[in-house]
Amino acid sequence: MSENLDGTMLLKDNDEENSEHTNFVEAIKSEIINLELKDLSQENVAPEIKLIIENIPDDISLLEKVRWIYINLGKVFCYDYRIAYEKDYAFVKNTDLDKPIERYQTCIQISEILNKALNSIEGINARIVRRVLTNARGYYGNDHVAVEVQLEENGMPLKLLLDLTLDLYNIQSDCQTKHFGFEDDGSGEYDIISQPENLEMDKKLGFVEDERDYRDYRIEETLRELQKVDLEELSSKEAIEKKLRIINRLTQKFNGYHEGKRYMSMLFTRLLNTYFHEFNIYYAKDGQINLKSIFRINSGDYEKWVIYSNILGLMATNKEIIRNMLNDLWKTKSNSLEDIVSLAVENEDSFSQLVIKK
């Protein structure tokens, strides 16, 4: 990347630059997006999984062993978002540790492998359970599965619900887990492990030294910084531009795009403090796929469009560019996105014709 082009430049709207520089920046953005076209079937992570199972520490409790496996497997897997476009991906994958295992998996395989790893430990009884997700965007709730684990801790029986698939982006962003024994399925049958208890285990297991090592701590610091922006006398545009620059500091590279986009959606929800809407588009070619999340941000009379890159974080875009992408083999399941960008281009064309006639 040019030394004159940084994340701040990539977030600027086209109308803020001259045409020559705009063309240069858009070419760079296009190249970045093209680099993220990926064959999700390339990597074999079976050796990593075996290494985790073979190196479970002996001098820790059963619950800590469960936590150790959960966190380390969470660093290995990525959610296979191709299931959104072809459900067969949920059923054709291998989970035999003696054969190649892909990094990109659905909840079925992630739960099966976690289940095998846990049942390899004497004193732990795990099984796969079905769950219905009603508010987890990007997952297919009616077919979702997780793992139930039963064990004894300090002479007391524990029955926990573990949903590693939902926690992948938390683990890979160094945030606190949200689905390790921290929720019930509504039946009241499951015990709850509090976040302070998880923190103490993470400290003992060497994942963190204290709570400030969690990314959540930095996010809370950023929230306080952004709350000060709301108190400044800025226009809607100036406020959004400043907030996006601050939020973009928290972006990081993920192995899987789905984890990155979930992390970005979480940051927007917690930090942006204004209306936004997320749209997904994807591009498939010769067995490779590129998923992108586009965010439409509205504040007062200002509208900002950004696209999330797994390589560089947030980049400014606009309705015309999105329309061109959809005309160039990119697809979306969002009828509202299609309508928004089509209407915008039609209005621009009509306005141009009106000016010409005058």
Salt bridges, closest charged atoms under 4 A:
ASP13 OD1 - LYS304 NZ 2.79
GLU16 OE2 - LYS237 NZ 3.28
GLU17 OE2 - LYS12 NZ 3.89
GLU26 OE2 - LYS29 NZ 3.30
GLU36 OE1 - LYS292 NZ 2.46
GLU43 OE2 - ARG103 NE 3.13
GLU48 OE2 - ARG103 NH2 3.14
GLU64 OE1 - LYS204 NZ 3.09
ASP80 OD2 - ARG82 NH2 2.79
ASP80 OD2 - LYS93 NZ 2.81
ASP98 OD1 - LYS50 NZ 3.49
GLU102 OE1 - ARG82 NH2 3.90
GLU102 OE1 - LYS93 NZ 2.93
GLU148 OE2 - ARG127 NE 3.03
ASP163 OD2 - ARG131 NH1 2.68
ASP163 OD2 - HIS144 NE2 2.81
GLU183 OE2 - ARG131 NH1 3.40
GLU183 OE2 - HIS179 ND1 2.77
GLU189 OE1 - LYS159 NZ 3.08
GLU200 OE2 - LYS203 NZ 3.36
ASP202 OD2 - ARG67 NH2 2.78
ASP210 OD2 - ARG212 NH2 3.03
ASP216 OD2 - LYS178 NZ 3.35
GLU220 OE2 - ARG270 NH2 2.21
GLU225 OE2 - ARG249 NH1 3.28
ASP230 OD1 - LYS243 NZ 2.71
GLU232 OE2 - LYS242 NZ 3.07
GLU241 OE2 - LYS304 NZ 2.97
GLU278 OE2 - ARG137 NH1 3.18
GLU278 OE2 - LYS261 NZ 2.97
GLU303 OE2 - ARG296 NE 2.84
GLU303 OE1 - LYS319 NZ 3.20
GLU338 OE1 - ARG323 NH1 3.31
